[in-house]
Amino acid sequence: APAAGPEAYSLMDVDLANTTTGQSIRGPLSSSFEQHTVRMTDSSAYQVQAALAGKLGSGSHGARHVWTDVTKFRVPFSNPPVYGLSLTRPIAYCGDYSCFQGVVAVDIQLRHVHLACHLEWEDLRRFLMGPSYNYTISLDNSAVFVVNQFSEFWPRQEGLIIGSAGHDNSSLDDSSLGNFVLQNATAFELPVVRMTANAIMRQYNGSWRRPELMDLGADFTFRRDALERGVLESCPLRLTTSRSYSDCMQVVTHSIELGPSLRWLVVVALPADAFTQHSMDVKRQISDRVANQKAESDRQKDWAIVVSLIITLVMTILSICLGLSVTRMISRPLHLLAKQMKQLRAMETPKVCDTDRPSRVCSACPRIAVKEIAEVMNGFAKLSRSIECFARFVPETVVWNIVNGTRRARRMYVDKRVVSIMFSDVKDFTTISERLSPQDLLFVLFVYLSEMTRIVELFEGVVSEILGDGLLVFWNTPGDVEAHAAKACAAALAQQRALVALNVDLQQRGLPTLEIRIGMHTGDVLSGNIGSDVKMKFGCIGDPINLASRLEGLAKYYGVSTLVSGAMQAAAAADSAMFEWRKLDSVQVKGKEQATWVYELLGQRSTRLAIGATTGTRTAPGASPAGHRTPAAASTPSATPHA
């Protein structure tokens, strides 16, 4: 015990006695032994536990079972020393290292592991030589060995051979095991063991500690000739008659945990065809019989094949001709109809066929030989033209929802939404209309409203109503529009810029030029289908509609082209900082108790928002993605301003 100082014991030819006190430990021994002095505190068993006691110390850590390193030690009453390792346990009555007093150790000699490996290999050899496999293995083409896989305290000993079958058969004798030298598996004296260990190292990146090797174990193959060239080449396991397959080795491992600080790896290496050679012989015999029977059956079926081939060929040609004719008559108009229906569902304008001639849908369509299909296509042509015409009077999103069967599109409902509203009006349009003929007036309105509508839709706005010479436009209803206030402002500036080019064209035609005033506001409205049980329309109701209309009228009073409320200016500034504003006044419009600030929209620092709007698409649920002009999700706006 360390408290009393190290004690030495002598193994004498007469007694086993304590050399310090002289007290006899055992009675007289009849055999004669060489005298040795053993200092127990110098042993690995004591030193590893003493090191843990010094490291852990306090009572927060319990006592541990720990394995020592593989070392050479003397076995009482045996000569010479042998290699082995010990499982140690501290003597500590308190359960931790704070009361460490000594060590209890159990020694394991490596010669027993060698013997166990050799016995297992012998059993495997006899098993394979039995009638089931009739295969002979030797130490030149097989191996069973144990490797030190993991050692917490002695990592440098990882990879050492703990035991191996056939390692110097004379070493199984106690008298010669003392001359045994520890060897690394990759440099072991037996070629098969050395080659297998190197294959495992290459397979697992040179580490015995790989998790898959410790948890699952290895199961792979390699070619011996390739490994001798420094290349790890696998050979798939399969039944084959090739004799070159005997060059392939199969390796299987199993990791044994001896404790938290030590793991051993048991490795078995055999020729890959050891268990398949018998099956390959049987397969060869069966293959020969099958080949003979197949040759006979081939001769018998040749004539039947020739006859059936001629009949089949004739019938196939007739069937193909008939099938193609019928398929062409039916499938072509149906494919065209399906294509047109997809275009109509995506609110694209399909090229429908003429319905004036029932036997022929149109010059670009196939001749319809089936009366029912012709009637369906003619009916679809009328439906498509009706929907196209309907979309000119009602916003596209409303039409799209009706066509796609949205339930809310067919009944009254309202949703509360934050909407950006634009009212625009042509300055002095009454005077202009009095100076123009009806034809010129209609032309001016056509080119003006077409260009303004195109710009609104370019910035994801929805034209709700055409108010004579003006427009009522919504953003963010019925579908969601990101940065709708900023897009509304960008659209207003784009309209003013487009009006310059439009006036040049009008002036060249001898027509009067136009000026427009725009009022815009952002606020909460009720948006949806409004009306009665007989008539209804999509629109927005709420005070923001009235305020936007009043701002358009106030633009004339302040002498500006675009007048924006404070709410829209704040929303647009939050969405984009690219606009220039001029704060004009705080006004109280008719019908409102609170005053609101109004701003003039002067310009735009960059056209990045406008450019982005040209590439964006609003895709409705179920509509086609890019490449189609699809309306926004939900419903479509149409609103009437309050008086």
LUMKEVO-900587 format. One record per residue: x, y, z of N, C-alpha, C in turn. Coordinates in steps of 0.1 Angstrom, whole numbers, plus 2048, in hexadecimal, padded with zeros to 3 digits. Example, Ala and Ser with C-alpha at 12.3 -4.5 7.8 and 13.67 -1.06 7.14 Angstrom:
REM residues 2
8847C784E87B7D384E8847DF84E;8807EA8478897F584788180084F;
***
This chain:
REM residues 643
8087F480080080080080980C800;8058177F880E8237F881082A805;80682980E80783081B81382A823;81581E82282081782A82D816823;82D81B81683981A80E83980D806;84080D7FB8408017F28467F57FA;8407EA7F88447DD7FE84A7D47F3;8547CD7F685B7C47EC8587B67F1;8567AD7E785479F7EA85E7967E3;86278C7E986C7827E38657757E0;8697707D48647627D18717597D3;8707527DE87C74A7E287A73C7E0;8857347E18847267DE87D71E7EA;87B7257F587571F801868725805;86973280785D73980C85A745802;84D74A8038497577FE84776080A;85076A80C850771818851780816;84D78881F84E79681F85C799823;8647A081A8727A281C8747AD827;86A7B582986C7C083386A7BA842;85F7B384385C7AD85186179F853;86379884886778A84985B78184B;84F78684B84377E84E840775842;83D76884583A75F83A82D762834;82C76282782076482081975781C;82274D81781D74081482673681A;82272A81B82A71F82183671C818;83E71381C84A70F814845709807;84C70C7FC8497077EF8536FB7EC;84D6F17E68556E57E385E6E77D7;85A6F17CE8626F37C186C6FD7C4;8766FD7BB8817077BC87F7127B2;88071E7B687E72A7AD8897337AF;88B73B7A48957457A48907517AC;8997577B48947627BD89376F7B5;8877767B78847837B087F78C7BB;8827987B987C7A37C18737AB7B9;8667AC7BD85C7B37B68577C07BE;8597CB7B88547D87BF8477DC7B8;83C7DA7BF82F7DB7BA82C7E97B5;8317F37BB82F8017B78358047AA;83E7FC7A58457FE79883D7F878D;8327F079082B7E97868217F377F;81E7EF7728147F876A8077F8771;8037ED7777F67ED77E7F57F8789;7FF7F97907FF80379B800811795;80981378B80C82078680082677F;7F881E7787ED8247707E282977A;7E08217857D682678F7DB832797;7E883279A7EE83D7A17ED84A799;7EF84878C7EE8547837E0859783;7D68507827C88557837C585B790;7CA85679B7C885C7A87CE86A7A8;7D986C7A37DF8797A27D8883799;7D287E78F7CB8867857BD88A78A;7B687F78F7A88827937A78877A1;7AE8807AA7AF8857B87A38867C0;79B8907BE78F8927C77858887C6;77B8897CE77087E7CE7668807C3;76888A7BA75D88C7B075E8817A5;7698797A576A86E79B76B8617A2;76385779D76484A7A377084279F;7738387A677E82F7A277B828795;78582578D78382078078B81377E;78580977678D7FE771795803766;7A28007667AB80575B7B47FA757;7B77F974A7C07EF7447CE7F6743;7D87EE7467E67F27447EA7F1736;7F67F57337FC7F37258017E5724;8047E17188097D37168187D4719;81C7CD72382A7CD72882F7C072C;83B7BF72F8417B27338427B2742;83C7A874883D7A775683F79875A;84379776784778A76C83A783772;83977777082E76F776834767781;82E76878D834761799836752795;84174D79984573F79784773B789;84974678084B74377285774B76D;85F74576386A74B75E86B74774F;86D75074687175E747864767748;86677574885A77E74785277C73B;84678073B83D77E72F83678B72D;83078D72082879971D81A797721;8147A27258067A17298017AF72D;7F57B07327F07BC7377E77B9743;7E37C374B7DC7C17577CF7CA758;7C57C575D7B97CC7617BA7D076F;7BA7DE7727BC7E377F7B07E9785;7AF7E97937A57EF79A7AB7F57A7;7A88027AA7AE8077B67A88027C3;7B08017CD7AB7FE7DA7A880C7E1;79B80F7E279681B7E77898197EE;7898197FB77D816803772820801;77682D7FD76C8377FC7668387EE;76A8307E476582F7D776B8397CD;7748417D177B84A7C878A84B7CC;7918537C47A08537C67A585B7D2;79C8627D97A08697E47A58617F0;7A28547F07A784B7FA7AE83F7F4;7B58427E97BD8387E17C78317EB;7C78247EB7D181D7F47D98127ED;7D480D7E27DB8037DB7D47FE7CE;7D87F37C97D37EF7BC7D17E07BD;7C67DB7B67C37CD7B47C47CB7A4;7CC7C27A07CE7C07917CD7B178E;7C87AF7817C67A277C7CF7A276F;7D879976D7E17987627DC78F757;7DE79374B7DB78B73F7E778A737;7EB77D7337F777B72B7F377A71D;7FB7807147F87807067F9772700;80076970680175C7007F4755700;7EB7587097DE7527097D67576FD;7D87646F97D076A6EE7D67636E1;7E37616E07E975B6D57E374D6D3;7E27466DE7DD7386DE7CE7386DA;7C67416DF7B87426DB7B67446CC;7BF74E6C77BE7516B87C17446B0;7CC73D6B47D07316AD7C57276AD;7BF7256B97B471A6BA7A871E6B1;7A572B6B179972F6A979C72D69A;7A97306967AD72E6887AC71F684;7B071668E7B070868B7A1703689;79870869278A705690785709683;78871567F78471B672789712666;79670E66779C70665D7956F965B;7926F266778B6E566677D6E7661;7766F26647696F465F7686F6650;7726FD64B77270063C7766F3635;77E6EA63B7826DE6357776D3635;76C6D663B7616CD63C75A6CB62F;7506C262E7496C06217416CB61C;73D6D46257346E062073C6E9617;7496EB61A7516F561275D6EF60B;7636E561176F6DE60B7796E8606;77D6F160F7866FB60C7926FB616;79E6FC6127AA6FB61A7B070961C;7B270D6297B971962C7C6716633;7CF71F6337DC71E63A7E072C63F;7EB72C6467F073964C7F5742641;7F673C6357FB7446297F074C623;7E37486257D874F61F7CD753629;7CF7526367C575563F7CC75964C;7C47606557C97656627BE76766B;7C17656787B87696837C177068D;7BF77D6907C87846997C078E6A1;7C67936AC7C079E6B47C97AA6B5;7C47B66B37CC7C26B37C77CB6BE;7D17D26C47CD7DC6CE7C87E86C7;7BA7E96C77B37F36BF7B38016C6;7B18016D37AF80E6DA7B580D6E8;7BD8166EB7C38176F97C38256FE;7BB8287087B983670C7C683C712;7CE8347197D98397207E6836719;7E682C7107F28297087EF8286F9;7EC8346F37E88346E57F382F6DC;7FF8306E080A82B6D780A81C6D6;8038156DE8038066DD7F78026D4;7EF80C6CF7E48086C67EA8026B9;7E57F76B47EA7F06A87F37E56AC;7F67E36B87FF7D76BC7F77CA6BB;7FE7C06B77F97B26B67F77AD6C4;7EB7AA6C87E97A46D57E97956D5;7E578F6C97E57816C77E377E6B9;7E97736B47E876F6A67E97606A5;7E175A69C7E274C6997EE749691;7F573F69580173A68E80D742690;80D74B69A81975369D82374B6A4;82D74669D83873D6A38327336AC;82E7286A582771D6AD82E7196BA;83C71A6B98437176C58407206D0;83B72C6CD8397366D782D7326E0;8257286DC81B7246E582071C6F1;82D71A6F08337136FC83771E706;83471C71383772671D84672971D;84F72071A85D72371B86272D711;85B72F7068607386FB8587456FA;84D74670184575270084C75E705;85675C70E85D76771386576E709;8697686FE87076E6F38677766E9;85A7766EB85177C6E285378B6E2;8537916D68567A06D58497A66D0;8457B16D68397B86D283B7BE6C4;8307BC6BB8327C16AD8257C86A9;8267D26A181B7D969B8157D0691;8077D168F8017C86868057CA677;8087D767480B7DA66681A7D6663;8217D266D82F7CD66A8317BF670;8267B76728277AA67882E7A166F;83479667583C78D66E834784665;82778166881F77965F81A781653;81C77E64781978663B80A78963B;80177F63D7F378163C7EE78B646;7F378A6537EF79365D7F47A165A;8007A26558067AF6527FE7B6646;7FB7AE63C7F37B36317E57B7634;7DF7AF63D7D17B26417D17BF64A;7DA7C06527DB7CD65B7DD7D9652;7E67D86487E87E363F7DB7E7637;7D47DC6337C77DF62C7BD7E6635;7BC7E26417B37E964B7B77F764C;7C47FA64D7C980864F7C5810643;7C780A6377C381262B7B481462A;7AD80A62E79E80B62D799815636;79F81764279A82164C7A482C64F;7AA8306457B383D6457BD83C650;7C38316527CF82F65B7CC830669;7C082E66E7BC82F67C7B4823680;7B981D68C7B28126927A5817699;7A582469C79A82A6A478E82E69C;78D82C68F78283068777582C68E;76B83568F75E83169675882568F;75882568175181A67A75880C67D;76680D67F76D80168276B7FC690;7688066997668026A77577FE6AA;74E8046A37408026A573A7F669D;73D7F768F7377EE6867407E3682;74D7E56837577DB67E7597DC66F;7647D666B7677D665C7617CA655;75E7CB64975A7C064075D7C4632;7697C162D76C7C66207767BC61A;7797BE60D7827B560578D7BD600;7987B65FD7A47BC5F67AB7B25EE;7B27B65E47BB7AE5DC7C97AE5E1;7CF7A35E37DC7A25E97E77A85DF;7E57A55D27EF7AA5C97EF7B95C8;7E27BF5C97E17CD5C87E77D45D4;7E47CE5E07E97D35ED7F97D35ED;7FF7C95E780D7C95E68137D45DE;80B7D95D580F7E55CD80B7F25D4;8057F15E08027FD5E77F48025E4;7EB7FA5DE7DE7FF5DA7D47F55E1;7CA7FB5E77BF7F35ED7B47F25E3;7B27E65DE7A87E45D379F7D95D8;7927DC5D87887D35DD7847C95D1;77F7BE5D577A7B45CB76C7B05D0;7617B45C87547B15CC7517A25CE;74A79F5D97477915DC73C78C5D2;73F7825CB73577D5C173976E5BE;7307675BA7327595B57397595A8;7457545A674C75459A754748599;75774458C75F73858A76E73C588;77174958977F74D586788749592;79374358E79C73F5997A474B59E;7A57565967AC76259B7A57685A7;7997645AA7927695B57987655C2;7A175A5C27A77565CF7B17605D4;7B57695CB7BF7745D07B877E5D9;7AB77D5D97A37875E17A17835EF;7A378C5F97A278960779679060D;78F78A61678479061D78879262B;78579E6307897A263E77C7A5646;77B79F6527707A265B7767A4669;7717AF66F7767B267C76B7B4686;76E7B36937657B569E76C7BC6AA;7677C76AE76E7CE6B97687CA6C6;7727C76D076E7C26DD7727CD6E7;7687D26EF76B7DC6F976E7D5706;77B7D670A77F7D071777D7DA722;7797E671F7777F072A7777FE723;77480872A77481672478281A71F;78C81472479A8187207A080F716;79A8047127A17FA7097977F2701;79B7F16F47937E96EA79D7E16E2;7997D46DF7A17CC6D67987C96CA;79F7C76BF7997C56B279C7B76AD;7927AE6AC7947A16A77937A1698;79D79C69179D79C68279E78E67D;79578B67379677E66C79778165D;7A177C6577A477E6487A4770642;79C76E63779B76263079A765621;79E75B61979B75D60A78C75F608;7897695FF77B76D5FD7737615F8;7797575F177174D5EC7717405F5;77574260277573760B76773160D;75D73A60E750735610748734604;74D7385F87467385EC74B72E5E1;7577285E475C71F5DA7537135D7;74E70D5E27457025E07387065D7;7337125DB7277175D372B71A5C5;73771E5C273C7205B473C7145AD;7417095B37416FC5AC7336F75A9;72A6F85B271C6F45AF7166FD5A4;71970A5A571471359B71A70F58D;72670B58C72C70757F7256FB57A;7226F158271A6E557D70C6E9579;7066F15816F86F557D6F86FD570;70270656E70370E562705705556;70D6FA55770F6F154C7026EB548;6FA6E65526EE6E054F6E46E9548;6E36F554E6DA6FF5496DE70353A;6EB7045386EF70752A6EB6FD520;6EC6F05246E86E551B6D96E5518;6D16E75236C36E85226BE6F451A;6C56FF51C6C270B5146C570A505;6D07035026D37014F46C86F94ED;6C36EE4F46B86E64EF6AB6EE4ED;6A86F54F769C6FD4F669C7084EC;6A970E4EA6AA7184E06A77124D2;6AC7064CF6A97004C269A6FD4C0;6936FA4CB6856F74CA67D7044C8;68170E4CE67971B4CD67C7234C1;6877204BA68B7284AE6807294A4;67A71D4A167071D49766372449C;6607224A96547294AE6567384AE;66373D4B066574B4B06647514A2;66874949866774E48A659750486;65074648A64274748663B75248E;63E75249B63775D4A363C76B49F;64876C49B64E77949764777E48B;64477548163D77A47562F77F478;62877648061A77A48461A78748C;62378849662479449E6277A0496;63079F48C6347AA4846287B047C;6217A74766157AB46E60B7B1477;6087AB4825FE7B148B6027BE491;60F7BF4936147CC4996137D748F;6177D44836167DF4786087E4477;5FE7DA4765F07DE4755EC7E6481;5EF7E148D5EB7E84995F17F649A;5FE7F84966048054975FD80F48D;5FB80A4815F48134775E681747C;5DF80D4815D18114865D281A492;5DB81649C5DC81E4A85E182D4A5;5EA82E49C5EF83C4995E4844492;5DC83E48A5D18454835C784A48E;5C38414965B98454A15BF84F4AB;5CC84C4AF5D28554B85D38634B3;5D78644A65D98714A05CC87849F;5C187149C5B487849B5AF87D4A8;5B38774B35AE87A4C05B88834C9;5C487E4C85CE8854D25D28934CE;5D38964C15D88A34BD5CE8AE4C1;5C18AD4BE5B88B74C35B78B84D3;5B98AC4D95B88AC4E85C48B34EE;5D08B04E85DC8B74ED5DB8C64EB;5D68CA4DF5D58D84DD5CB8DE4E7;5C08D74EA5B68DC4F35BC8DD501;5C48D35055CA8D35125D48DF513;5DB8E25095E58ED5095DD8FA50A;5D28FB5035CB9085035C490A511;5C08FF5175BA9005255C490452F;5D18FF52E5DB9035375DE912535;5DE9175295E19255265D592D52C;5C992952B5BE9305305BE93053F;5C29255455C39255545CD92E559;5D89305525E39395565E0947551;5D394A54C5CF9575475D895C53C;5DD9525345E39565275D895551D;5DA95C5125D195C5075D49514FD;5CC9464FE5CF93A4F55CB93E4E7;5D29374DD5CE9394CF5C392F4CC;5B79334CF5AB92A4CD5A89294BF;5A091E4BC59D91B4AE58F9214AA;58E92349D58192A49857692049A;56B92549E55F91C4A055591D495;55892448A54F92647F54D919477;55891147755890546F5598F9478;54F8F247C5508E74865598DC482;55A8D94755638CE4705718D1471;5758DE4725838E24725848EE47C;58C8EC48758C8F649259290348D;59E9024875A490E4815AF909478;5B59124705BF90F4675CC90946D;5CE90D47A5DA9084815D78FB489;5CB8F74895C78EB4915C58DF488;5C68D348E5C48C74855B58C5482;5B38BE4775A58BB47359F8B247E;5938B548258C8AE48D5838A4486;58689748757D88D48257388848B;57588B49856C8864A35638924A6;5568904A454C89B4A554C8A14B4;54D8984BD54C89C4CB5588A54CF;5648A14CA5708A94CD56F8B74C7;56A8B74BB5688C44B455F8CD4BB;5548C84C154B8D04C85518D54D5;5598CD4DC5608D14E856A8DD4E5;5718DB4DA57B8E64D75748F34D3;5698F14CC5618FD4C855C9044D4;5578FC4DE5529024EA55D9094F2;5689034F25749094F95789164F3;5779164E657B9234DF57292E4E3;56592B4E455C9364E855E93A4F7;5619304FF56493350D57093B50F;57B93850758793F50858594E504;57E9504F957B95E4F55739654FF;56A95E50556196550F56A96951B;57396052057B96352C58596F528;58A96E51C59397951858C986518;580986513578993512574997521;57198D52956D99053757999753F;58599253C5919975425949A653F;58E9AB5345909B95305879C2539;57D9BD53E5749C55475769C3555;57C9B755957E9B456758D9B1569;5939B45745A19B15765A49A2574;5B099F56F5B399256B5B3988577;5B698D5835B798458F5A997F592;59F98859159198359458D97958A;59097B57D58D971573594964575;5A19655795A995957C5A3951587;59F95859259995159D58C94A599;58495159157894B58D57A93E584;58494057B58793457158C929579;59492B58459A92058B59191B597;58592059757C91B5A157E91F5AF;58492B5B258692F5C05789325C6;57592D5D156892F5D756593D5DA;56F9445E056D9525E456A95B5D8;56E9575CC56C95F5C055E9605BC;5569565C25479565BE53E95A5C9;5439605D453A9655DE5409715E4;5389785EC53C9855F25459825FE;55098A5FF55998960A56299660A;5689996155719A461657D9A061F;5899A561D5949A362559A9B1628;5A09B26345A69BF6385B59BE633;5B99C762A5C69C76255CC9D5624;5D99D66255E09E36235E39E4614;5DD9EE60E5DD9F06005E39FE5FC;5EA9FE5F15EEA0B5EB5E5A0E5E0;5DFA1B5E05D5A1F5D75DAA2A5CE;5D7A2A5C15DBA355B85CFA395B0;5CDA475B15C3A4D5A85CAA5659E;5C8A555915CEA5D5875C3A6457F;5C6A705795BCA775725C4A80568;5BEA8255C5C4A8A5525C0A99554;5CAAA25555C7AB05575BFAB654B;5B5ABD54F5ACAC55455A7ABB53A;5A3AAF53D59FAA6533591AAA52D;589AB153557CAB652F57FAC0523;588AC952558CAD251A591ACB50E;59AAC15115A0AB9506595AB24FE;58CAAC506581AA44FF578AAC4F6;576AB94FA56EAC24F2575AC64E5;582AC64E5589ACA4D958BABF4CF;58AAB24D358CAA74CB580AA04C5;581A9A4BA576A924B4575A854BD;56AA7F4BC569A724C3573A684C0;577A674B3581A5D4AF58FA614B5;593A6E4B459FA724BA59FA704C9;594A744D0593A724DE595A644E2;58EA5B4DB58FA4C4DE59EA484DC;5A5A4D4D25B3A494CF5BCA4E4DA;5BAA5A4DF5C2A604E95C0A574F6;5B4A554FA5B1A4D5065B7A3F504;5B6A394F85BBA2B4F75CAA2B4F9;5D2A334F25E0A334F45E5A37502;5DEA405085E1A455165DEA39520;5D2A345205CFA2A52A5D6A1D527;5DAA1A51B5E2A0D5185EFA0F51E;5F6A1A51D603A1C522603A1C531;5F9A235375F9A245465F6A1754C;5EDA0F5455E9A0254B5F59F854A;5FD9F953F6099F153D6139F4549;615A0054C61EA045566199FF564;60DA005676079FC5736099ED575;6069E556B6089D756C6179D356C;61F9DB56662E9D95676339D9575;62D9E257E6309E358C6279DC595;6209D15906189C859760B9CF59D;6079D95975FA9E059B5EF9D9593;5E39DC5985D69D75925CD9E258F;5CA9E45825C19EF57F5B39EA582;5AD9F158C5A09ED5915959F3588;596A0058558CA0657C592A11573;58CA13568590A1E55F585A28561;589A3356757FA3E56A57FA4955F;57AA4555457BA4F549589A51544;58FA5C54859CA5F5445A6A5C54F;5A2A5655A5AAA535655AAA44568;5B3A405725B4A325765B3A31585;5ADA2658A5AEA235985B6A16599;5C1A165A05CBA0B5A05CDA075AF;5CE9FA5B15D19F45BE5DE9ED5BE;5E69ED5C95F19E45CB5EF9DC5D8;5F29D05D85F19C75E45E39C25E6;5DB9C25DC5CE9BB5DD5CA9B85CE;5C49AD5CC5C19A25D55CD99A5D9;5D899A5D15E49925D55EE99A5DC;5F79935E360299A5EA60C99F5E1;6119AC5E361B9B25DB6259B85E5;6329B35E463C9B85ED6409C75E9;6429CF5F46469DD5F263C9E45E9;6309E25EB6259E75E26259F65E2;6289FD5ED628A0C5ED633A115E4;63FA0B5E564AA0F5DD647A0C5CE;641A015CB63E9FE5BD633A085B8;62AA0C5C0620A155BC626A235B8;630A275C1637A345BE63FA335B1;646A275B064EA255A3645A25597;639A20598630A2058D62BA2E58A;628A36594624A4459162FA4B58A;63CA4A58E647A51587648A4C579;646A3E577647A3956A63CA3E560;630A40566626A4655E629A54559;62EA5C563632A6A55F63DA6A554;647A60555651A6054B64BA5B53D;643A5153E63DA4C532634A5652B;62EA5F532625A6952D62DA73524;63AA75527642A7E51E644A78510;647A6B50F648A6550263BA644FB;630A62503623A614FD61FA6F4F7;622A7A4FE61EA874F9625A8A4ED;632A864EB639A884DF632A824D3;62DA754D5626A6E4CA619A754C7;612A7A4D2605A814D0607A8E4C8;612A954CC614AA24C6618AA04B7;61FA954B4622A924A5615A8F49D;60BA8A4A45FEA8749D5F5A9349D;5F9A9E4A35F1AAA4A35E6AA94AE;5E8AA14B85DFAA04C35E4AA74D0;5DBAAB4D95E0AB24E55E8AA94EE;5F1AAF4F55F9AA84FF5F1AA650C;5F6A9D5155EFA9A5215F7A9C52D;5F1AA05385F7AA15455EEA9954F;5F5A925585EDA8A5625F0A8E570;5E7A8D5795E8A8F5875E5A8258E;5EEA7E5985EDA7259F5ECA745AE;5E3A6D5B45E2A6D5C35E3A5F5C8;5EBA5D5D25EEA505D75EEA505E7;5E9A445EC5E8A435FA5E9A345FD;5EEA316095EFA2360E5E8A2261B;5DFA1861D5D7A166295D0A09629;5C8A076345C19FB6365B39FC630;5AF9F36275A29F362159C9E5622;58F9E461F5889D761E5889D3610;58E9C860C58F9C45FE5889B75FC;5809B65F15799AA5EE56E9AC5E5;5659A25E45599A35DC54E9AA5E4;54A9B55DE53F9BD5E55339BE5DB;5289C05E051C9C25D75109BC5DE;5079B65D54FA9B05DA4FA9A25D6;4EE99B5D84ED98D5D44EB98C5C5;4E99975BE4E79975B04F399C5A9;4F99A75AD5059AC5A75109AE5B1;51C9AB5AD5279AE5B65349B05AE;53E9B65B454A9B95AD5559B95B8;5619B75B356D9B85BC5719C65BE;5729CA5CB5769D85CD57C9DA5DB;57F9E75DE5849EA5EB57C9F55F1;5799F55FE5719FF604579A04610;578A1161357FA1661F583A2461C;587A2B62758BA39626598A3B61E;5A2A3261E5ADA346155AAA36606;59FA3060159BA325F3597A415F1;58FA465FB58BA545FA597A5E5FB;5A0A5B6045ACA646065B4A645F9;5B6A585F35BEA585E65B8A615DB;5AAA605DB5A3A685D15A5A775D4;5A4A7B5E15A5A895E55B3A8E5E1;5BDA855E35CBA8A5E15CDA8C5D2;5C6A855C95C8A875BB5C2A955B8;5B7A995BE5B1AA65BC5BAAB15C2;5C1AAE5CD5C9AB85D35D6ABB5CB;5DAAB15C35E6AB35BB5E4ABF5B2;5D8AC25AD5D6ACE5A55D8ADB5AE;5D4ADA5BB5D5AE65C35E3AE95C6;5ECADF5C85FAAE15CB603AE25BE;5FCAE05B3604AE15A660EAD65A4;60CACA5A9615ABF5A860FAB459F;617AAB59A612AA059260FA9459A;616A925A5614A865AD614A8A5BC;609A885C3607A8B5D1605A7E5D9;60DA7D5E360DA705EB60AA745FA;603A6B600600A6D60E60CA69617;60CA6E624617A6B62D618A5C62F;60DA5563060DA47632614A3F627;611A4361B618A3D60F627A4060F;62AA4D612638A51612640A4961C;63AA47628641A3F632643A3162D;638A2B628639A1D623643A1B618;643A2460E64CA2360365AA25607;65CA2F61166AA3161666FA2561E;666A1E62466AA1262C66DA06622;666A066176699FB60D6759FF604;677A0B601682A0F5F8686A1D5FB;693A205FC698A2E5FF69CA345F2;696A315E669BA365DA693A425D4;689A465DC680A515D7684A5F5DD;681A695D6683A775DB675A7D5DD;674A845E9667A895ED668A985F0;65DA9F5EF65CAAD5F464FAAE5FD;652AB1609647AB361363FAC0610;632ABF60E62BACA609623AD1615;61AAC961B610ACF624609AC462C;603AC96375FAAC063F5ECAC563C;5E4ABC6365D6ABF6315CCAB6638;5C0ABC6395B5AB463E5AAAB4632;5A9AA862C5A0AA7621592AA5626;589AA761D57BAA7620577A99625;570A9863056CA8B635575A8563F;581A8B64258AA8664C58CA91657;58DA8C66358FA9566E59DA98671;5A6A8F66D5B4A916705BCA95663;5C5A9E6655CDAA365A5D8A98656;5DCA9964A5E7A906455F1A9863E;5FEA9463F608A9A637608A95629;60BA9E62060BA9A612619A9D60C;61EA9560362BA965FD62AA965EE;633A9D5E7634A9C5D963FA925D6;63CA885CD646A7E5C964EA845BD;65BA875C0663A8F5B766AA855AD;66FA7B5B1677A725A867CA665AF;685A5F5A868AA525AC69AA535AA;6A1A4F5B46B0A4F5B36B5A455A9;6AEA395A96B2A2E59F6A6A2759B;6A7A2059069CA1858A69DA0A58D;6A4A075986A69F859C6999F259F;6909F95A66839F35A967A9F159C;67B9FA5936749F95876799EE57E;6869EC57E68C9E15766889D457C;6889D35896849C75906769C358D;66D9CD58C65F9CB58A65C9C457C;6659C85736639C25656659B4564;66E9AE56D6719A056D669998576;66299E57F65A99758964D992583;64898758863B98158463397E590;62698158F61D97D59A616970596;61896659E61495959A6089555A3;5FD95259D5F194E5A55F393F5A9;5EC93B5B45ED92D5B85E79245AD;5F091A5A95EC91159E5EF916591;5F492258F5F792758260592357E;60892557161592156C62092B572;62C92657363792F57863C93856E;64A93A56D64F94456564C941556;64B94C54F64794B54163994D53E;63094F54862295154661D95D54D;61496454760F97054D60396C556;60696B5635FC96556C5F8970576;5EB97157A5E797B5845EC978592;5EA98259A5EE9805A85E49765AF;5E99705BA5E19675C25D596E5C8;5CB9665CB5BE96B5D25B59705C8;5B097D5C95A69835C15AB98F5B9;5A29965B35A69A25AB59F9AE5AF;5A59BA5AF59F9C65B55969CD5AB;58D9D45B15859DE5AA57E9E75B4;5809F35B557B9FB5C0575A085BA;56CA0D5C2565A1A5BF568A245CA;56DA305C7571A3A5D1564A3F5D8;566A435E455BA4A5EB559A585E6;54CA5C5E654AA6A5E254FA745ED;
***
